[in-house]
Amino acid sequence: MTTNPTSDVTPSAGSARTGLSVDALRRGVLDNLICLQARPPSIATPYDWYMALSYSVRDRMLARWAATVQNYVVRDLRVACYLSAEFLIGPQLGNNLVNLGIEDNARAVMQSLGQDLDTLLALEEEPGLGNGGLGRLAACYLDSLATLQIPSVGYGIRYEFGIFDQEIRDGCQVEVTDKWLQKGNPWEIVRPSVCYYAAFGGHTEKWTDEQGRFRVRWMPARMVKGVACDTPMLGFRVNTCNTLRLWKSEAIESFDLQDFNAGDYYQAVQEKVISETLSKVLYPNDEPEAGKRLRLAQQYFFVSCSLQDMLRILDLKGVHVSRFADMFAVQLNDTHPSIAVAELMRLLVDVRLLPWDEAWDITCRTLAYTNHTLLPEALETWGLRLFGRLLPRPLEIIYEINHRFLDDLRRKYPGDEARVARMSLIDESGEKKIRMAYLSTIGSHAVNGVAALHSTLLRQTVLHDFAELWPERFDNVTNGVTPRRFLLLSNPGLARLLDTTVGDGWVTDLTQLRRLEAYADHAAFHEQWRAVKHANKQVLAEQIRHVTNIDVDPDALFDIQVKRIHEYKRQHLNALYIITLYQRLRRNVEHGAVPRCFVFGGKAAPGYAMAKLMIRLITGIAEVVNNDPAMHGRLKVVFFPDFNVKNAQFIYPAADLSEQISTAGKEASGTGNMKFMMNGAITIGTLDGANVEIREEAGDENFFLFGLTAAQVERVRREGYRPAAHVESNAELREVLDLIAGGQFSRGDHHVFRPLVDNLLHADPFLVLADYADYVACQERVSAAWLDPARWTRMSILNTARSGKFSSDRAIAEYCERIWKISPVKIALE
């Protein structure tokens, strides 16, 4: 792995603050150990050393950050603003060492100080700023924006507690508070002077001012202060260091002295407690009304603070508000920030006093919307009653937007009231609700899906009427992942092999991996490739042993499915196959010529009972299989708890087989599939999301395909799906379901898995049973391929070689060219 800084990065070699040499970095670490950690080396703990090194790395980043900000301030340029409820950025120290090109220097420095760099890296907490693919995508995009030297800012919420840490107790998921900030965060820069106020509740007052303009004043019941917390986001071997700005909620007045003096101690701090709740926890449970209210408040809070921040920047630059859309391209990452449509209108009309039509033109030219799902439950809606009580003025603006839009619609489609009802921002079937995906679509100049299939289905289904009305607004930008974190950092052995084989240009141009195709049939290269994979599997095996106390064989086929636990992702289809394989092995041990280790990971939402039951089934299967002496050397099942970016960095490189088995038409894209492919895993999957494009790139012969297509899924549903028919015609499937229902994997308890079995037999909403037989047959093809090492290695090499399309650099370049209209800006250091 290349770790020397390029000539483009040339700060003073000797400065303890900015120098990249071993000597300068060593002086910086010792300075920060004493001056920031207040510890002499003789009594410093490993965590003190971690903090001192992190501050020293941050010092070197801040020199670049200052140059970047200064450049953006003095130049008349457009900035990409990425609004997301999640930024799953992962541990920062290792990533920043790689981006600066000083990993080897840091290792030498810490060794000279009696410390091991890998031990210090392991101490870093996973930042609790995201949950799954949505947040990780946002983080990958920040990496690519900086690496491609694109002026940009990420905006979100600085959660005090993440979604939760996952523990497995007695086979069940247990949610534990994620106290990721309890030891401090060396990467964060809190800016108390950069703060804004978000309003909630109250009422509005209307009047006509001296100029005859209709005016509205929002009289809120309470205000919450949002304080900026910045994290520098450095590009790879460039001087561009952009900003991730997260908002921390605070009370305007955190302590009421009068209440305190009157003896009401709790009331004295109540406002502080209520206000700070907004940024306490990622994704509160929105089953109860209070949870819904908090989630809506969170979304409005971070969106309002972010838009106010952009207006402040305009003022600092002396640019008139009429040029807002020329200066900012705001991307809405799914529907969580969709309230930006109404809030930007409020700020422009109520605060900056622009006429409605001018403000609407600015809003539409500024905003663009990325849709991430076709699932109805994930397309956010908010009840009018809740929305109106919490955000009365934004609701009035949404009514006005809808009124004007529907008038335009009636002019274009006279007499088509059915279309008007379908496209209205207000869903009036049952409880009246605001359709946030529609608000985003109406208020944006561009709408994109995140994989070719998803974008097609988006136009054909949930946003069909809008795509018919505005076909020019709809586009596709297939997701991507950063090769810096998920190959260079996570898989150093493979990175070194790639460097020596095709050169190191692949790190910023992943398409250069195509040169690997020339080595796909070289026996000597095969040996090197397999050696790297085996070493990675040994690392994962050791982690599994450490975390779960389960011994796995690195020579086995590592069959891995790690992602959020959800019925549509169908971890239970995988589980049904494992039971099938287990039964075959019990009847005929020779059937298991291919030793398998199945590894699962992922979190279920706290209120999602079926997903939690799926975890319980997997752990139950593991308990039975792993304790059966006949399975020794043949079959192992592992549920690896608390899957996150930190754990992913040793899971993806070790995978032989990547499970991407969602029901066709349900997964918007997926990004785990890309990370697996990049690291040489071969995909077994349906034609869903980005799997379609992965198969196109890798080649049909290097992808294990099974299952119904999206069109076939819809046809089966239309014709009337009867899941029990698949059980009646398949003895193996019937046996598997009987074993689950009979308590084989629940210590004899016949009731534990009854809801799951009944759901499959009588509803099976994601067609698990319909795809079972084809999936089992496909797994047999996997085993046959594994028995031919040359064939398998060739497939693995070609998957990595052809993964170039799935770099987030490509995705960001497409956003810049087609949606944002932004060009790179090179940053030079003084």
Order of alpha helices (4+ residues) and beta strands (2+ residues): alpha-alpha-beta-alpha-alpha-alpha-alpha-beta-beta-beta-beta-beta-beta-beta-beta-alpha-alpha-alpha-alpha-alpha-beta-alpha-alpha-beta-beta-alpha-alpha-alpha-beta-beta-alpha-beta-alpha-alpha-beta-alpha-alpha-beta-alpha-beta-alpha-beta-alpha-beta-alpha-beta-alpha-beta-alpha-alpha-alpha-alpha-alpha-alpha-alpha
